[in-house]
Every structure is written in structure tokens, then in C-alpha cells.
Amino acid sequence: MVGMAVVGGAVTILVATGTYWAFTRTPAPWPDTTLTLVFVALWLAWIVGSLGFGAFNEALDVSRLLTYPLRREALVITLIGGSIFDIATLLVVPVVGVVLMVWGHGAQKLFVMLALAVLWAHVVLAGQIVAGIFSGLFHNRRFRDLVMAMVAIVGLGGYAAYVAGGSWQQHAIEVLTARAEVIHHVANHVLCWTPPGASARSVILATSGSSGSALAWLAYATVLLVLAGRLWLALLDRLCAGGGSLFRIADAPGERNAGKPARVEPGGALVAMVRKELRLSVRTPVLQVRLLQGIVMSVVLAFITLRKQSMDPSMALMVPMGMMLLLTMIAQQNGFGYEGASMSTWITSPLPRANVFHAWMLSHLVIAVPYVVVLAVVLAYLSGHPVAALGGAVLAIAIDVLLCLVMFFASLVLPFPGPQGRRSIQPKSAHTGAVLIIGLVVPLASPLVSAPAWAPVFLVNWKWGEVAAAATTLWSVVFAVIVYVVVVRALGSSLVGREARIFSVVRHSHAEQ
Amino acid sequence: MDDGRPVYAASGPDRAGQDERGRMTAAIDVHGLTKRFGEKTAVDAIDFAVQPGEFLGFLGPNGAGKSTTINMLVGLVQPDKGTASICGDDIRARSLASRAHIGVVPEDLNLYTRLTGREFIDFVGAIYGVSASERRRRTGELLDVLGLADDADKMIIDYSHGMQKKTSLAAAIVHVPRVLFLDEPFEGVDALSRRTIHELLGQLRRRGTTIFFSSHILEVVEKLCSRVIVIAEGNLVADGTVDELRARADTGEDSTLEDVFLSAVGAETKDGKLSWLE
């Protein structure tokens, strides 16, 4: 909750600041358009948020209250009261404050407050209606997995925008300017007929002195509010009477076995561990998201870098390494945390402990090697230096192995619960130190630890060119293999004595169910 | 000291362990085992031995230290003091060797829920060294016998609690352990499956598997177990057959295990009446 408040608060303040700027510094009719868009965005955000977060926020799940003999009035008061003190509601306060500050003068402020109250009522009702209609989905495992994936994708979009920085903002302004007429028309003639749009229209007209028209629009918004309220009450009546949610999707029955011969899954303990890792990577939402984040972030960063730099052999050598650094730091962080309580399965077994790390490494390479191969082909094409691109790919794999070892070591000595093993979004304060150390120290230590692998390559490239440098990457591979063998053996020995403690740290998990 | 490298389990549960003088090695041998969590002593220097082939019931009230004891023996918790061995292998000095002998159904199931039931059982068989063809055969039979065949290819996350329990049990016995630790194995399991599990445990016992069984369902313990140990507040308070405990507790010939248990832990039954229900 603290994390959500911090992150959400920062975003809200940014939005409020941007909104204030749009209201006060842009030429007409942008302030009017912005007000309508902000109100509509708020309303839509509540609808989408109720649908998404209902899967994880017990307060939004009405069905939990339906086992009790609550009268409709009590249910209404409970749900509305809960909304007032919800963090999401509080996060809206800065934006509301900006609207109050900028719009209306003197007595008009009272009208603006009334319009904002009607807006708030619409927003809350919309969220409650959506939660009521779709509450049957909240218990569906596939729906919850989908929500997690969508949240991660939205987060990636935010990251991409941040990385793109000024160039994205400039591009956005150009697009808005080019489409200004359409945007104004949609906002002021189409969206004004929506509940939040009507509230915005009444505020705009009141501020410009057209009290009668403002009142008419507010009355319209109020009529819509009454209709929404009646819909909500009808929905509550249906839920209270045992009618159930309108939207229910049963989990798929899964593949029926009916007489089909089971296939043999070959291989011993190590192969079984690798197979397990790959299956979990593909099927577990948090792991899918983690991998997707690693791939997308590294590609975006490379794209941004290459746009600013010319593609010489040094870049073809360096870019794959940088991308692998980012991918691995994201995709291999906190290995034991992501194992969670399930690691008890192999803790209680005679599994050679080095196999845990071998399995992580091999399953990572199953994804990393094709990734690097594709990268090498693209770089060879873009740079016109295929030998350097090949060398860059080989170097990237060698560095990746070394970086994985750093991540494995970090997870061994500083484990903390993974997201599926925590009861809140943020790790506990007891684990904050581990998170910080891993977040700061690992990125700094990794280049140093891997220096014997990459430094000779760049030195040779500087002195004798790309062909010699590409050949030198073979040394990088040999070095990585030697270090891997020695380190994994040590990690395996160490794990036996530490695994009970690691298990006690990462075990508090039932979030998967 | 274990260095994490491969160990190879002694073969077959039907051959009792013997030391170099040919004496029978206890399947489980515990001396002074202690665990503290902060100020609280969860397990206080307990001593006991379980002979090969015994079916031991391990009882105690909530918070007595049952699960902590089991977790120490199977490697999930490090003891603070004391020693223990499984089939002669010290749980600390030869930890991986000791774990080669065991199968575990923990109270908190902690399964890989994104694997299917079939995949999970096969996975556990593989890490215990069962060959691929043998794993396939045993996994199929286990799923069939435990009534999981129709759902074998569904992910465990979609299983009911009872199905997850049965999956955990299947995984615990796929490699035919010499010592089987069961912590509340019947919780959430229907009567039909319970009967099947009884038969499976009987089969394992006839093969010589030692079963260390913890449950709150005393009727089941009384029916299955050849010997009972009772732990309360971290201390062993009773150890013997049900008849022996009955005689010692002086609760009468017709007393149930529940009566013996309550006597052993010194529990005073609270008056279960609520004033507002009278």
C-alpha cells in the first residue's frame, strides 16, 4: 500500500501539474478540451481499474459480503464508505484541487464543487457497477493472470515513454497540434454527452458566465447519475437475492486424459529441473512478465542508443553485451524468491544442489541464445560488420554467463520473497536492504567481475580491429566456462547449509492461489 | 560435511539398515533436538528413535512443535542443537544422503502449482533418481489409484485442496522412500480417497517403509499406528503403543486415544457452553 501511495502519488502530482499547465498556459479551446478529457479519463480509469484491481483487492469484491444477511442499505453505505477512504480516491485529490483552483470565480466555485461532487459520484458508481457485473471474473485464475500481464505491459509502455524522453514528448505535441480540430470536436461535442463530460461542460459554462446552460448540463449529469444509481441498486438486489454475477467464466476443464498414453519425459534430475524451469517460465504470469520486461526494455534501450550512435564495429561488439546485461539483470534477479515456498520440493530431496544453478543457467540460455542470435543477424545487417556482430554475440553469451553467476550469488546471500510470495505489492522493510543492495551493487559489480572477459576483446579491437576482436571472444567463452564450473560448485556446496534459511525467508506464499 | 554433490540412496526399503557391527540402525534417531524461534522454544531437546517398518503417530496440540520437528528432520528448518539421523545418515553432516531415504507430505503443500499433476509427480521422481520409463509407469498408476487420472493434465493451481494433497502424496511415494513423513495427509481428502490412501500406506509398510505420521484425526491414528508419541509445548510427554499409553494414563480400558491424548497433554477441557446459547 505504501508503495502504491508513493508511486501513485507521484503520478497523480505529475498529472495535476500537467493539468494545471494545460488549464492556464494553453490557448483556447485547449483548457475546455483538457477539462473534459481529464474528467472522462478519470471515469474510464475507475472502470478499468475496478475491473483490473478487483481481482486483487478484496474490498472491490462484493461477493465476499453476500454470505452475510446485509440489507441493501447497509451494503450501499459499506461500499460507498469504502470508496471514500480508498487510496485511489485520495490520489484524485490533487487533480480535483487543481480544477477548483483554476475554474470558477467567487460564487461560481460553489457550482464547480457541486459539479465535481456529481463527477465523483459517477466515478464511484461506474466502478461499483463494473465490479458488480464482473465480480464473477475476479475468482477466475485466467482472468487474474491476464490482469497481471496487462499491468506489466502498461508499465512497459510507461518505461518506453520515459526512455524515449524528450523526443516522445515533442512527437506527441506535434500529433496533438495536427489533430487539434478533431480532438476539440470529440471532446466538446461528443464526450460532453457522457456523465463525466456533462459535469465538465457545466463547469466550463459556469466559469464563462452561462449559468442557465451550466445548470441544464448539471441537471443532465444528475439524471444520468440517478439512472446509474438505479442500475447499481438493481444489480445489488440481484446479487443479494443469489442471482450471481452477470459475468462468470468457469476455468477451462483442461486437457482430458481419457485413455491417451502418457508420454515418456526423458532425462534425469538435471533435465527434469530444466524442464520445470522452462514450464514455469512459460506458465507463471510473474515470470512471463519478468522475461517480457527484460526483452522489451533491452530492445528499447538498444533502439534509443543506436538512434544516437553510428554503427561502427565497436558498437556491434558492445550493444549485444549491454542488452544481455539488462535482460539478465531483470530476468534472473532473486531466483530463490521466485522459487518461493515450492523450493521445499527439492530441499527435501537428494538433488545435487549444483543442479539448481545448472537448471537456472540452462533454462536462461534456452531463451538467451536465440535472442542473441537474432540480435547478431540484425546488427550484422544494420552495421555492415558481420564479423563484429558475431563476435558481439559470442561475447554477450560469455558475459551473460558471468552475470548470471553474480545474480545467483546475490540470490543465495540476499534472498527476499518474490512478488507471488508477498502479501503486499512492496517487499517488507526487512527485505528493503536486500532489494537495494541487489539493485545497486549488482549493476556496479557485474562489469568489474566480467572485466577479464570483455576488456581483452575491446583492447584487441582497438589495436587490431574487428576480426581479431571476434577471435578474442573465444577467450571470453573459455574464461566464462572456467569461472562457471568453479563458482557453481561453490554455490552448490554453500546452498546445502543456507537453504533452510532461504526457505524461511521466501516461503510466505499463497498468493498464487 | 555435505558439499552438495550427488549422493546415491541405499537400495530398497525392505532391507533394514545395519551398522558395521550388524546392529539394526534406527530409521529415525533423534537426540536432544532443539529449535527456538526468538524467545519461544518450539522444540526442547527431544529424544526418540523409530525402528524400520514402524508406523508412528506423532501427536500434539496446535503449536506443540510437531511440524517444527518434522521440518527439522526433512531439512526445511535448521535445528539449533541436537542431532538426528535418517537410516544412519546424519541430517546435517550427510544431509543429502539422509534426504535420499525420505518422502514428505508437508502440512503446507508448497507444490509447483503451474505444473500439471502428472508433471509434478514425474519431476519429483526424476530428482529422486527414478528412471524415465519407471516414472511413467508409476506416475500413471498413482494418478489412477488416487483418482487423479482425469485431471492429470490440469495445472495444480486448478486442483481442489484434496486433489493437491493426493498429488503431494503421490510425489512423496513415487520413489518408494524408506521413511515417509506425513503431516496431516488426510486433511481435505474425501472418505473414498482416504480408504485408498490407507491401503497404499499399508502396502508401503509391508514393504518395510517407516511411516512418521502426524494428524489431528485421532481415530485414524489409533487405527493405523503401531506406536504413538505425544509432544506438548516442545516436550515429549508420552511414547508407546496405544495400550501402553492407556495403561499409563489410567484412563480406563475403554478409553479412546483422544482421552489418552488429553490426559497426556494435561489439557483441561474448557466448558464448551456459551451463555447466550443457553
Interface residues (C-beta under 8 A of the other chain):
Chain A: R141 D251 P253 G254 E255 R256 N257 A258 A262 R263 V264 E265 P266 G267 G268 A269 V271 A272 M273 R275 K276 R279 L280 R283 T284 G340 A341 S342 M343 S344 T345 W346 I347 T348 S349 P350 L351 P352 R353 A354 G492 S493 S494 L495 V496 E499 A500 R501 F503 S504 R507 S509 E512 Q513
Chain B: D2 D3 G4 R5 P6 V7 A9 V74 G75 L76 V77 Q78 S95 L96 A97 R99 A100 I102 V104 P106 D108 N110 L111 Y112 T113 R114 L115 T116 R118 E119 D122 F123 V124 A126 I127 Y128 G129 A132 S133 R135 R136 T139 G140 A149 D150 D151 A152 D153 K154 M155 I157 D158 A171
